[in-house]
């Protein structure tokens, strides 16, 4: 049974999410603030974390930063505000998705299922793909540039896999959205742009400056990876 850690300072939000996830077959662990979230993360070893951005003591963004020091467990952010700075910052520090309150419990469960499916290799790209000096191994869920390991979130991995499977194709944002989240799931263009920006930054740290190119007015395509 997959376990989800729910960290939110509002008891009714925790209850609604926990009830919806348990009905869908998930186990849950609960935290009232950021400090408790870190304690539960170490104790419960969840398969996914739902983090409220605006928690007391330690906000969700800081919890994410702490978790990312040791783990790539998928993280979904919640926020009472639809502020772009929250959304972009949350994704840039390692979040996989972002949902704004008020939200549909059904949509939230769907997002959780999508993220976990991606994290477990639910998509079926070729077992190994190479392009330039970049290599992706779907079975091991690993990515390298030369001999440097590139650590990607589940969504970033799926986007890169889509690019590498069709290196000649220019992907509009809608197609990238479908590759990462599956058909019928909508996320904003800004969310897709944040994932692309993260891919570029992570490869740039390894010495690659051309992993994804922008085709103005159309979308994105795989760069030379050199």
N, C-alpha and C positions, 0 to 999 in steps of 0.2 A: 504494500500500500504506500503510494508516494506521500511524503509528509511535507506540509507547507507551514512555514512560520509566518504568523500574522502579527505585525507590530503597528499598533495604532493607539493613540491616547484616548480615543472615544470608545467606550464600552459597547455602544450599539453597533458601531461599525465592525468591531471585532466579532460581535455575535452574528451579524448578518453574513459576513464573509465566511466565518467558521461553519455556520449552518449550511450555506450553499455548497461549500467545498466538501463537507462530510456527506451530504446527499449525493454528491458526484463521485464518492468513493475515495476521498483523500483523508488522511490523518492530518490533524492540525496541532500546532503549538502556539501559544498566545504570549504577547508581550505588551506592556502598557507604555513603555518608553524606550528610548534608544539603549540605555544601559541594560535593561532587561532583554532587549532584542539580542545584544551581543552575548549575554549569558545563555539565552536559549539556543542561539546559533551553535555555541560550543557544546552544549549539552544534548540537543536534539538532532544534530546533523541533518537539517532539512534538505529536501530535494529542490525547494524553491523558497524564496523569501518575498513577502509582500511588505513593503516599507512605506509608512506615511512620512512624507517629507517634513511636516511641521510638528514633530514630537518634542516634548519638553526634555530637559537634561542633555540630550544628544539627539540632533535631528537625523532624519533618514539619510541625508546625503553623507553625513559623517559616519553613520553606521556602515553605509556602503563602502566608504573609503577604508574603514577598518577591516571589513570582511574581505575586500579585494586584496589585502596584503597576504592572505593565506588561501583564498578559495575563489573558484570561478562559478560557484553556485548561482543559478539564474536569480535575478532580482527584478521585481516589478514594483514601480513606485506608485504611490497614491498621493494626490494633493488636492486641497480645497481650492486652490487657485489654478487657473489655466494660464500661468505665466510662462512665456517662452524661455525665460532664463532658468526656471526650475526644470523644465522639460529637457533643454539642451544640456545643462550642467549634469542632470541626473544620468543621462545617457553617456555623456563624455567620461564620467568617472566610473562607468562600468555597469550601468543599469541596462536591462534587456527590453523593458517596455515601460509605459507611463499611462496611467488612467486618472482622469480628473473626477473628483466628487461633484455632484452626486453621480453615481454610476449604476449600471444595471448589473445585478449579481450574476445573471446569466452570461453577460458579456465578459465579466471578470473571470468566471470559470472557463469560458472559451479561450480567453487570452492565456490563462494558466496552462491549459491543455496544449495550446500551440507552442508555448515556450518550452515546456517539458518534452514535447515531441521533437522539437528541433535540437534540444540539448542532448537527447538520446540518439540522435542520428536518424530521425524519422524520415528525412528526405533520402533519396537514393541516387546521389551523383556517382560517377565512376569511382572505383575504389581508390585510385590514385590519379591525380592530375598535376601536370607541371606546365608552367608558362614562364618563359624567361628563367629567372633564378628563383622563382617561387614554386613551392610544392604543397599540395593539399592531399592528405590521406583521410578519406571519409571513415574508414573502419576504425582508425585510431583517433579520429576527431582532432587531427593535428595539422598545423600549418607551419612551414618553414620558409625563410628567405636565406639561401645558401645553407649554412648550418645553424642559423639563429632561429630558435623557436619563437613563433608569434602567437601570443595568447589572445584568443578572440572569444567574445561572448557567443552564445548560441545563434543570435540573430546575425552578427557580423560574419560568422562562419557560413551561414546559409547564403548570405549575399555574395560572399567571395566564391562559394561553390557554384552559384548560378553564373557569375561572370566567367569563371574558368571553364565551365562546361560549354559555353558559347563565346569564345574570346573574340569572335568577329562581329558580335551583335552589339548594337547600341540599345541599352535598356532604358525605357522611360521609367519614371518613378513608380507608376502603377504596376509595372512588371516586377520591379525590385520588391515592392510591397508584397506582391503575391508570392514571390520566391521565399521571402523571409517569414511571412505571417500566415500564408495559405490563402486560398480563395475565400472571398466573402468577409475578410477582415479589413477594416479601414483604419489607417493611421495617417497622421498629417505628413505633408511634404517635409516639414521641418524635422520630423522624426527620422525619415529616410536620410536626409542630409546629414544629420548627426551621426548616424551609423557609417555613412561614407567618410565623413571627416575622421571618425575614430579609426577606420581601416587605414586611411592615409597616414595618420599620426603614428600608428603602431608599426607600420612598415617603414616609415621614415626613420624611426628610432633604430631600425636594423640596417639602415643604409639604402633603402629602396625609396626612390622619390617619384615613382611612376606606376603605382599599383592600380589606381583608378583615374581615368581621364574624364573630364567634363566635356560633353558635346552640347554647346550652348543652344538652348531652345528645344533640345530633344531629350537629353538624359545623360547617362554615364556608360562608359565601356571600360574593359580591362586595359590597363596601360601596358607598357613594355616590360614591366617588372624587372628592370635592370638597375 
